[in-house]
Amino acid sequence: MKRLVVQLWQTNFDEPNLAVTPFLMASTAAALDMDVEVHIIGATVEMFVKGNQLRHRPVAPSGRPLSDFINDAIRTGVKFYPCSTAMRDRQLQLTDLIDGVGEIIGMVTMLDRSTQENTTVLTF
């Protein structure tokens, strides 16, 4: 089975129109029966914090909130994994994040998963 790893690194709330693309790519790949993982690195972890209202800002041109695109990806079977360093630096626990985010993983695990055979990595 083909695997897609989407690394969220520079994606942020400052440019929500650009933030939609990785979630659309991930959802589409999952709908095509690819095994899809999103690695949540650095400040992008804040996009998944339950109480962060910026998640619900409408994104042009659709007017849908960014959180809808994230939820669509979760519904299509995309697996989300936050970086242990990003979580520690922000004093976050897995329970602080939205439902649908999986286990916390470290850089070694991210590198291992990203370099496996039949894997494509997209970085946003």
C-alpha positions as CSV (number, residue, x, y, z in Angstrom):
1,M,0.0,0.0,0.0
2,K,1.2,3.5,-0.8
3,R,2.0,5.7,2.2
4,L,1.8,9.4,2.4
5,V,3.4,11.4,5.2
6,V,2.4,15.0,5.5
7,Q,4.7,17.0,7.7
8,L,3.0,20.1,9.1
9,W,5.8,22.5,10.0
10,Q,5.3,26.0,8.6
11,T,1.5,25.8,8.3
12,N,-0.1,28.4,10.6
13,F,-3.1,30.5,11.4
14,D,-1.5,33.6,9.9
15,E,-2.3,32.3,6.4
16,P,-5.3,30.1,6.8
17,N,-5.9,29.9,3.1
18,L,-2.6,28.1,2.8
19,A,-3.3,25.9,5.8
20,V,-6.2,24.2,4.0
21,T,-4.0,22.5,1.4
22,P,-2.3,19.9,3.5
23,F,-5.6,18.7,4.9
24,L,-7.2,18.5,1.5
25,M,-4.2,16.5,0.2
26,A,-4.3,14.2,3.2
27,S,-8.1,13.6,2.8
28,T,-7.8,13.0,-0.9
29,A,-5.0,10.5,-0.5
30,A,-6.9,8.7,2.2
31,A,-10.0,8.5,-0.1
32,L,-7.6,6.9,-2.7
33,D,-6.9,4.2,-0.1
34,M,-3.4,5.4,0.8
35,D,-2.1,5.1,4.3
36,V,-1.8,8.7,5.4
37,E,-0.1,10.2,8.4
38,V,0.2,13.8,9.4
39,H,3.2,14.7,11.6
40,I,2.4,17.8,13.6
41,I,5.7,19.6,14.2
42,G,6.5,22.8,16.1
43,A,3.9,25.6,16.4
44,T,1.5,23.7,14.1
45,V,0.5,21.7,17.1
46,E,-1.5,24.7,18.2
47,M,-3.9,24.1,15.3
48,F,-5.1,21.0,17.2
49,V,-5.6,22.5,20.7
50,K,-9.3,22.1,21.8
51,G,-9.7,25.6,23.1
52,N,-8.0,27.4,20.3
53,Q,-10.7,29.5,18.7
54,L,-8.5,30.4,15.7
55,R,-9.2,26.8,14.5
56,H,-12.8,28.0,13.7
57,R,-12.0,31.1,11.6
58,P,-13.5,30.9,8.1
59,V,-11.1,30.4,5.3
60,A,-11.6,32.1,1.9
61,P,-13.0,31.4,-0.7
62,S,-15.1,28.6,0.7
63,G,-16.0,30.3,4.0
64,R,-15.6,27.0,5.8
65,P,-13.6,27.0,9.1
66,L,-10.2,25.4,9.1
67,S,-11.4,23.0,11.7
68,D,-13.9,21.5,9.2
69,F,-11.0,20.6,6.9
70,I,-9.1,19.0,9.8
71,N,-12.3,17.1,10.8
72,D,-12.8,15.9,7.2
73,A,-9.3,14.5,7.2
74,I,-9.9,12.7,10.5
75,R,-13.2,11.2,9.1
76,T,-11.4,9.9,6.0
77,G,-9.0,8.0,8.1
78,V,-5.9,10.3,8.2
79,K,-3.8,9.6,11.3
80,F,-2.4,12.6,13.2
81,Y,0.7,12.4,15.3
82,P,2.0,15.4,17.3
83,C,5.7,15.8,17.9
84,S,6.9,15.1,21.5
85,T,9.1,18.2,21.5
86,A,6.3,20.5,20.3
87,M,4.0,19.1,23.0
88,R,6.6,19.5,25.7
89,D,7.6,23.0,24.7
90,R,4.0,24.1,25.0
91,Q,3.3,22.1,28.1
92,L,0.5,20.2,26.3
93,Q,-0.8,16.7,27.0
94,L,-2.6,14.5,24.4
95,T,-5.9,15.3,26.3
96,D,-5.4,19.0,25.4
97,L,-5.8,18.2,21.7
98,I,-8.9,17.5,19.6
99,D,-10.3,14.0,19.3
100,G,-8.8,12.1,16.4
101,V,-5.2,13.0,17.2
102,G,-3.2,9.8,17.9
103,E,-0.2,9.1,20.0
104,I,2.6,11.5,20.6
105,I,5.8,10.5,18.6
106,G,9.3,11.7,18.5
107,M,11.7,12.8,15.8
108,V,13.2,9.3,15.5
109,T,9.8,7.7,14.9
110,M,8.9,10.5,12.4
111,L,12.2,9.9,10.5
112,D,11.7,6.1,10.5
113,R,8.2,6.4,9.1
114,S,9.1,9.0,6.6
115,T,12.0,7.0,5.1
116,Q,10.2,3.6,4.7
117,E,9.8,2.0,1.3
118,N,6.9,3.2,-0.9
119,T,6.5,6.4,1.2
120,T,6.1,9.9,-0.2
121,V,6.6,12.9,2.1
122,L,5.0,16.3,1.6
123,T,6.1,19.2,3.8
124,F,3.9,22.2,4.4
